[in-house]
Amino acid sequence: MKKAIKIVAVLAVVVVLLVVGLVGAVFAGIDGIAKKGIEQGGSYALGVPTTVNSVDVGLTKGTFAMSGLKVANPQGFDTPHFLQLNDTNVALDLQSIQTDLIRVPSINLADLDVNIERDANQANFQVILDNLKRLESGEKPPPSGDQPAKKFVIDLIDIRNIKVHVDTGIASQLTKLDVPIDQITLKDVGSGGKPVDAAELTSILIKAVLTAVAEKGQGIIPEDLLGDLQSQLAQLKSLESMGVELSGDLQKTAEQAREKVDEVKKDAEKTIEDAKKGLEGLIPGRKTGG
């Protein structure tokens, strides 16, 4: 009888150890899954390699930490990266972690380094934003993977200590400039029934940072380069339409960018109409204006 009890006890210990081992393996695998999802989502959204040094998902604490996020520059540009983020801390809703819709009370990002560079033909942000346009238009197929895409609703994103370096590429002017940005605040990301996936979240963060560059860079960045940035941003979906509430300054800048694009379109339409009238006047037997 005692021997039977000992055997049962040993089996129970083995079962417990196996369960603990399996749970440990799942917990360890979560970090790798999250890292892969971030890298795939970023690369898919931006069209350039996106890598992460490390990810730490604290399932029992409801926390997420990431370090060493790097978004590569498009080919042909010299700076070591387009964007680099050193520190990320996230508070998670424990009950939603195992579901397809993850609720996030807050994301805190710090020490963000951005390089804006222009060569003889275009700026690096144009390549990045062109890829976001394709993402938004649905031209690219979704990234492949066995796991269903997670969706996120995020109450608050707080980004601090942003350093933006601008290389204007113009020999006759000061070539390298810095645009200091202390803080960017986004609220209700993915709210209103519009949860976002990893690629869309990447898009939102890039657009928010570049919108802040457009706002803080006034009077610092050359007008033609600044105007190009504003125009490119205005051609993308507004952050508000993606379920994001902008802070006051960013909201104003986004509105100004859209107004500027509308003005350019109206001027272009007027130029075309004037050209048509001019051609009609040159053709015998035709009256101008219709």
C-alpha angles and dihedrals in degrees: 000000000000090000090053091050090051091050091050090048092050091048090050091052091049091051091049091049091049091050092048090048093050092047089049090051091050091048091048091047093053091070092053093046091050092047092050092047093052094047094046093044093049095045091047094049098043103032092229130091113281119192138179127203098207143351127198119191113190102200095176093046099039093237138128127194130183133180136188102023108176129183109197123228118252115260115282097036122108107209113101095244144357093225135002127185120192106184133033129171123179133184112214134199102242094207093057100045094092094046131081090248112062118194115211120193094194145356118199117194123184139180100024117181119196130183120201112189135175127200129184093287111030148338123267092240089061091063091048094047092046087059090050089053090055090048092052094045092052095238093132121067116239116268113271122244143133095240120077112249113264118230126212139208111191124191097197138008115190118187119187139180100023118181116195120189117194124197105191094190090218114129094198093058137050099291103203124045136170125219112198117212118181101188145355120196125194124181135195096009109187093008127136093054093304106110115178133224126219094274093049091047089052089051092050093051093048092048092047092051094046091046088055089049089053090050099044094036095065108121091014107060116060110265096241093052092043091048091051091052092049091048093050092049093049091057091062128077110282116252089236091060088054091057099265127136111211127210115251099265094047092047090054093048093049090051092048091051092052091047090051092052090048090053091050090051092050091048090049092049091049091049091052092047092049090049091052092051090049092052092048089054090055095052113086116239095020126108122221120244095034 
